[in-house]
Amino acid sequence: MMIRLFRCATMLFALCALWSGAAAQVSMQVEVSGAVQRTLRLDATELATSEAQQIVTFVQTRSTQGVETKSTVRGVKLSALIERAGLVAKGRDGWKTLVIVATATDGYRAVFAWPEVTNTAGGDGVLLLFERDGKPLDEREGRIALMSTADRNLGARYVRNLARIEVRPLD
């Protein structure tokens, strides 16, 4: 019985190790697709060379185990990136029913409404991050991450290792 339990525990440990390795795949580029005129594939260097008005700097305060730290992140506005790809909406009001699904390499997703991103002050703070404290993002975050700086809880729509952004109609 103990040998069988030990084998099961060893197998479970091995599976967890494999799963965590797959979940930690570092994003090297992001793809913008869906209801856009042209699919974009950009790496962090290409994001960093975007036009100046598309790049935003944000001071983030994080609390870990009761210790507060501040860091400065830089990124490109999500709306600017989608506009660069050329939004495609059906009909005069089609843009009102578009959603954006941001997906990480491990499958984690965050969703935004296109009107939220383009028609609210909070939308200006939805960023594709490529830099933290003057350095490229580390492997834990991936080379590209997505953050909604206006959210009360930054973790809910914070996508590390961002791999894909898809624009979809709700209908």
N, C-alpha and C positions, 0 to 999 in steps of 0.2 A: 504494500500500500504506500509506504513512504517513497519507494523508488518511483512509482507511478506519479505521485504528487510532485516529486522533484523534477521528473521529466516534463510534466505539464507546466510547472513554474518556469523551467528553462525555456520551453517553447514559447510561452507567453512573453517572457523577457525578450527573446530574440525577435518576435513579431513586433513588439513595441519599439525596439531599436530600429527595425526596418521602417516602420511607419513614421517615427520621428525624423528619420533621415529624409524620407520623401517629403514630409511636411515642411522641412526646413530648406527646400530648394530655393536658391537665391535667384531673384528675378534680375535679369540682365537687360531686358527691354520690355516695353509695353506695346500692345497692339490696340489700336482704336478701330472698331469695325461696327457693322450693323447698318443703321439708317444714316449712313454717311456716303458722300460721293466717292471718296477714295479711302481705302484702308491705309492707316499709318502704322509704321513700326519704328519706334524711337528708343534709343538707349539714353542713359543718364547724361552723357556728354551732349547729345543733340538737344535734350531738354534744357540743359544749362546754357546753350547758345541761342535760346529763343529770344524774341524781341523783348527789350527791357520792360515795356508796359505789361507784359504777360507774366513777369516774374514777381513774386511776392515774398517778403521776409516776415516771419512770425516768431515771436518769443513764446516758447512753450514752457509752462510750469508743470512739472511732474512730481508726484509724491510716491516714494517707494519706501516702505517700512518706516513711515513717519518722517523721512528725510525729503525735503523739497529741493529739487534741482531745476535750474532754468537752462534752456538751450535755444539757440536760434536756428530755425529751419528755413530753407529756401526752396521754392517750387514754382511750377507753372500753373496758372489757373486752368482748371478743368474745362471751363467754358471756352477759353481761348484755344485749347487743344482740339476740342470738338469742332469749333468754328473753322479751324485750319483744315480739318478733314472734310468740311463741307456738309452741313446738316441737310438731311433729306426728310421732309415732312409732307404728308399727303394733305392736300386742301389748304385753305386759308388758315384754319385753326389747328392743323395737324400737330404743330409744335407743342401744343398744350397737353397732349397725351403721350409725349415721349418720356421714357425713363432711361436712366443710365445705370448699368450694372457693372460694378468694379469687382474683379475677381483676382484673388491671390493665387500663387502657385500651389497652395495647399487646398484650394477650393473655397476658402472663406470669401464671403461676398458682402458688399454694401450697396445700397440702392439710393439713388437720388432722382427726383423729378426734374426734367429739363427746365420747367418754369421756375423751380426753386433755385436752380443754378444760375439762371440768367436774369431773373426778375426779382431777386431779393438781395439785401445787403449780405446775408449769410453766404450766398452763392459765390461772392467774390473771394471767400476764404476756403473754397474747396480746391485743394492744391495737390498736384503730383510732385512729391518731394524728391529731391535729388541730392540735398546737402544738409548736414547738421553741424553747426559750430564750425563752419568754414571747411569741412571735410566731406568727402563722399559718404553716403550712408553706409553703415557697416553691414556685414553679412546677415545679422539678425533681422534687420529691417529690409534687406534686399537693396539693390542699387536704386530702386524706384519704389516709393510708397505713396499712399493717398491718405489725406487727412482733411477733415472738415473742421476748420479752426473756430467756427462759430458755435459748434455743438457744445452743450454744457458738459457732457461727458465725452472727451475726445476719443475714448477707446471704442465706442460703439461703431463708428464708421471710419476707423483707422485701419487701413489695409496695408499690412507689411507685405513685401515681396509681390508687389502689384504686377500682374502679368497681362491682364486684358481689361479693356473698357468697351462695353457694347451698348450701343444706343438702340432701344427697342420701342416700338409703338405698343401702347396698352391694348389696343383693339386687336 
